[in-house]
Amino acid sequence: MVGIEDEAIVLRAVDFGESDLIAHLLVPEVGRLTVIAKHARKSRKRFPGSLDVFNHIRVRVSRKRPDGLGFLEQALLLDPFLPLREVPARFALASYLVELMDRMAPEGGPEPDMRRLFDFVHSALVSLCQGHPDLCMRLFLELRAFDALGLRPGLERCVRCGSELAPGLVGFHIADGGGICDAHGAEGLSGVLRVHLGTLRALDASLGSRIDQLPRLRLEGQALAEAREILFRFHRFHLGFELKSERFLEESLGGPA
Ligand SMILES: [Zn+2]
């Protein structure tokens, strides 16, 4: 029997059978982990209010095999992030981030990477508990989510040759995941957006900033529109589909359609 005792964030919980619950957790030690909570719905005493989405909990899980489904033995509530549930825009953006993690976080990745991923999600939820997130915050957090998932776009140099990007309009190659220089842009590649270097620089600066400082950074006008297009296309390229929470997020945050 392989055991895990660690903290976790609840990404999703669904009813299973007559009395059980299946929960998808993000755990620093192993990344995404699916557990079954036996009798969770019949006996609320065992997991009292601890398996709601977003909850930060401490868990004890047993697994028959290291790569198998886990059995949740115990879950203690550390923080329910109640402020996320009080403001629609916070709730919408938090829902979007945990759904993104539920679809993309690896199961059993290298521990340092999984810990970094967990730290990102935890700090994002903490920071979303304050303020009123807008489209700008959504883009910054989405970019950070991709970075934490190991999909950081190239925002400083040409992703094909490493040369400096010239000021003004530059190409952003969606499949290669980054800016491209004039020489490579002239090759007639498909899937290239034309954006201003300043937009890439602003996104890069947001990645270098502390998460609680993000509300001070602003993207406006053309830069906001370009950043939105980059993130939208980048998301679609890597995921290939729309997340369920996406429409609600669009309605809650507004911004250009
Ligand atoms: Zn190049």
Boltz pocket constraint, residues with backbone or C-beta under 6 A from the ligand:
constraints:
  - pocket:
      binder: B
      contacts: [[A, 158], [A, 159], [A, 160], [A, 161], [A, 162], [A, 163], [A, 180], [A, 181], [A, 182], [A, 183], [A, 184]]
      max_distance: 6.0
